[in-house]
């Protein structure tokens, strides 16, 4: 066996982590009135609370400490009293961050504008002698795909005319949009009113406020979010509404949705929990109270409180905060307050939660169990309490409150309620959602909303997922700890490299080119054309994002291989620096078709405006979307294929890469995500029969008989898929749905609506046998608001998305006086219900469960009826008004549904209209998705499929084998976890003269010891190595206990060994020895200083009395 070589296994596992099954829990960053910009794999956020500081994040969840990026000390106009917004200027908040043509801009209340050459500043103020804009707040600058800029802001009720400066009487706040010629120029541009407050609109009920506009474009439609009502948390009505239009500057009030897209969750708690005691928001509660120290055991249930006053909760000093504080029922104008509230229970809940809002030092005594709360807040909270504190029969909650404040700014307040939360712990109360921002997710396919809100009384910033039911925007309700369902965190890219370390395993160099990573940038080593591919499996549909930088003066270029099969078949997109051209080369079977185009008129590599023309060469980003054989190409926010995508015959899978003309071109933060987003006639690439047609309405199965199926997507283990399926009317029979998991005809999961039995079916098939078949009811409770026409009114129409069968509804009634509406609300004398069928309103015979009441849901039932709208005709009491504050409809069947699935390896989550319906477990192979109908026609639109992030390689196990001199073997290894996204390995030999490697083939040339290493191509730092040598060297080494921490590290690492340390070698990533240390005798602990090293990957080789082992470390 002398000439035989065996492979001894050495495995190094570092920094393993799970990226999936992470549930979103708001809030995420401590700012408010914020704004955010996505740039080169990072997010940058700032807001009123940051005072010019900016936070950064890679994933929208984990944020850095803030960095001071903007100062406001140069503006001399702050001393001029004519500018009424100067007091808020220094907060640097409630604005926008924009990257355009190499310059970062921030706009903020005041109104100010500053600019910088990088997102973390330092930003320089543009307007010194006067504000950038005379009046208004909540500014946004939106760039459309064609490069046009739009300046959007709130015009305050007392502001002059935004264009002429003349006196401008108006009933309240307005949102204006202006066509902007340059991000540096606000004045002298034309604009118009887009929307205003509307008295009585479901999103405008307590104040003239109308602000926080946010304009964005998605799926060829424009959306403008806004925040109406009084912004005070005490009044609790601030929320996010939206309007939808076909152009960026032709909004009007008629284009508003009737309902807010993000609103407080307190009313939803009446549906998902059981209310034991109401708080005072929608009606009073009765209690006994005094304002002097009580005598006796006043906290006990049977205490005689007949001498106490009777009053309605809640209790407070002030009844308004510009708008009414609705829950303030009894005036509290002393320092102390004592409350006794008794109630009976005929059962003990499994979980219970106390809802409260206090502006006082407060102690609650629940049947004598003390709960001390000092977290005074202007907003409500909901916290779990021990259900053992409750008892059958009589119960008491006694309250002791102290607030010694005085003066005009003094607020005192106590209000509370009690919930049975069932099997769940209580989620946080979230109110005051506002100042919204539209955000593209880290992986590029998801859409998120970032917003300000109060989370259990704490003002902070949250994020929630945006969904689009075809084109209709639907936002998940604010997800926090214990929120029902499963709300995943933002999906990350399939792959991203910031080139922070000199690791090349994810790159495959082409045409003998050589590349270098230096200063966290990737660029060619030589001054010649160089190209590379990412080491990935071939992909069919994907998003590929490539930031690049080209030095001016030589007409160099940066290219992206949008699709690559081989040197004779590819799609290459090129940006030329000095000639301002872009080029698309489609090479098929060795023949090239090349088209050149001018870059967009408004695009510049660097803004030519004098204040910034001296900046260093900036970064720009090319983004490719491949869907089937179509390619969409973006340059920053400019859509280069705005009129039509690049259409090719390359519908199959391929690889992606980059090319540079010389070393004057650099790349950074390259990322890709497998997936596609398609709608209307952009839908393509489905494997289907001829029974499916593509049109502006989407993808329609035209056969009303038999089974029709179609399939698409790369085979993955971790992904999300959603689509909206609709029919003109509710079918009487037939099935329609989707395959959330499809491997082959013998292995799949299928979910579909069965219109004959009116249920959701989920079928699971494995090895040709059905292993699970479940049926779920389609009944759901849906919150809706009435469609605004005129106000005041006694007629309220509630429209449905599609024809829907409805069997009842819950109504929470408005209560009390609303000065803004100039109405006092009481319970109605009568309510008549009608259903719209065709063009006829059909009367409905509805029955009320019990008596009408405030502060609770009033349930009406009626025979199921198919309709597109329900109308309520209310008969109010004399001199009063009656109106539903919230309406929850019992919907039993609908003609359209939003189908959504998320696979996380062995877990599959299924959603219907974004409600989690089922969770399944299984050991499935990689799968794709499909659509399905049987015995009916159906139209699908808004198809979104994407990989939900990278599952990194955590362990490599090289298979032991032998290789005699002169022979060649194939190197093999097991890669873990099993569902790792990219299992491609890169093999290397420490001495090719002894044993060389080509791909994964090892050739043994002569005897000698050589180390063979396997590195993952996914960019992670795991690796495995083996020693090839004589048979005496073949024993698998056993490593002593060695601990190295921290890792990553900044200044030093601590080495602790179970054996005596003999030698420590510090090596570069290329294996070059930087430092060698011989510790003193019997040393088992050593502190190694690394503070003088540059941030990068390094190796520490540790030799002990009996062993030798090498560890990786990262210097930050």
Buried (B, 14 or more C-beta within 10 A) or exposed (E): EEBBBBBBBBBBEBEEEEBBEBBBBBBBBBBBBBBBBBBBBBBBBBBBBBBBBBBBBBBBBEBBEBBEBBBBEEBEBBEEEEBEBBEBBBBBBBBBBBBBBBBBBBBBBBBBBBBBBBBBBBBBBBBEEBBBBBBBBBBBBBBBBBBBBBBBBBBBBEBBEBBEEEEBEBEBBBBBBBBBBBBBBBEEBEBBBBBBBBBBBBBBBBBBBBBBBBBBBBBEBBBBBBBBBBBBBBBBBBBBBBBBBEEBBEBEBEBBBBBBBBBBBBBBBBBBBBBBBBBBBBBBBEBBBBBEEBEEEBBBBEBEBEEBEEBBBBBBBBEEBBBBBBBBBBEBEBBBBBBBBBBEBEEEBEBBBBBBBBBBBBBBBBBEBEBEBEEBBBBBBBBBBEBEBBEEEEBBBBBBBEBEEEEEEEBBBBBBBBBBBBEBEBBBBBBBBBBBBBBBBBBBBBBBBBBBBBBBBBBBBBBBBBBBBBBBBBBBBBBBBBBBBBBBBBBBBBBBBBBBBEBBBBBBBBEEBEBEBEEBBBBBEEEBBBBBBBBBBEBBBBBBBBBBBBBEEEEBBBBBBBBBBEEEBBBBBBBBBBEBBBBBBBBBEEEEEEEEEEBBEBBBBBBEBEEBEEBEBBBBBBBBBBBBBBBBBBBBBBBBBBEEBBEBEBBEBBBBBBBBBBBBBBBBBBBBBBBBBBBBEBBBBBEBEEBBEBEEBBBBBEBEEEEBBBBBBBBBBBBBBBBBBBBEEBBEEBBBBBBBBBBEEEBBBBBBBBBEEBBBBBBBBBEEEEEEEBEBEBEBBBBBBBBBEEBEBBEBBBBBBBBBBBBBBBBBBBBBEBEBBEBBBBBBEEBBBBBBBEEEBEEBEBEEEEEBEBBBBBBBBBEBBBBBBBBBBBEBEEEBBBBBBBBBBBBBBBBBBBBBBBBBBEBBBBBBBBBBBBEBEBEBEBBBBBBBBBBBBBBBBBBBBBBBBBBBBBBBBBEEBBBEBEEEBEBBBEBBBEBBBBBBBBBBBBBEEBBBBEEBEBBBBEBBBBBBBBBBBBBBBBBBBBBBBBEEEBEEEEBBEBEBEEBEBEEEBBBEBEBBBBEBBBBBBEEEEEBEEEBEEEBBEBEBEBEEBEEBBBBBBBBBEEBBBBBBBBBE
